[in-house]
């Protein structure tokens, strides 16, 4: 099968398109014939070795955290999945197993979820990692409840757009930072306030919107791009940062939080992820949640896709088209 593989960690030059054996599903695994693979910041960080503290690479290694496709086969002990069924998942790449930049990928059955009828393969592949990160930050770490307020920093990114929608669906009041060009889009997704991060006064806007401080700040950007984020919180509020793994980005300062009487947390999605993804799929199926804008590229452009994401020049959510839908 064709796959985008690395033989060592490093920069763009270590990624190559190769022919590798089709993997067999182990016990408890579903073998997915890949239609599309979502492209995430975690993918280039995986290529460069940022995840070596969390996983063991076995080279050649296929990268890719998000997948959509059809069930090709199942391993022993798997129940509830049949060949030909449309599914999507967060792969086991974070556990050191092959990822989704390939024509086939085996995934733990506990991470595999049927695709809602309303979604195509490309849209489904754009969902798992960013939506799960948003869910983890808002609810698992942030404890967001109906009637509370939240500021999503980086509201126009993939994680941010899911966070805005999930918080709105949960009955929270949502503010978000974004560029002026994305304001109308985020307001349509449920924001009550948008703040231009390039020229707006975030502190003043939040003070006017939530005079006593907001309950939750979800930092979906990191790297110090939200100055004085803790000052935006009410006493006892929480700042949750999405784990970036970028060198030098150590997340919020717990000591400062203690001095201010607020809390902090780091968010990263945990495997297996199927339980949360099923809840997300339900929201997608009812139309209460929409995937981000996407652009499809062929597998051969995997390197360019990673470069666009790493440089911040991707204007939309990028998805690799591994197989044409009519060929599945």
Buried (B, 14 or more C-beta within 10 A) or exposed (E): BBBBBBEEBEEEEBBEBBEBEBBEBEEBBBBBBBBBBBBBBBBBBBBBBBBEEEBEBEEBBBBBBBBBBBBBBBBEEBEEBEEEBBBBBBBBBBEBBBBBBBBBBBBBBBBBBBBBEEBBBBBBBBBBBBBBBBBBBBBBBBBBEEEBBBBBBBBBBBBBBBBBBBBBEBEBBBBBBBBEEBBEBBBEBBBEBBBBBEEBEBBEBBBEBBEEBBBBBBBBBBEEBBEEBBBBBBEEBBBBBBBBBEEEBEBBEEEBBEEBEBBBBBBBBEBBBBEBBEBBBEBBBEEEBBBBBBBBBEBEBBBEBBBBBBEEEBEEBBBBBBBEBEEB
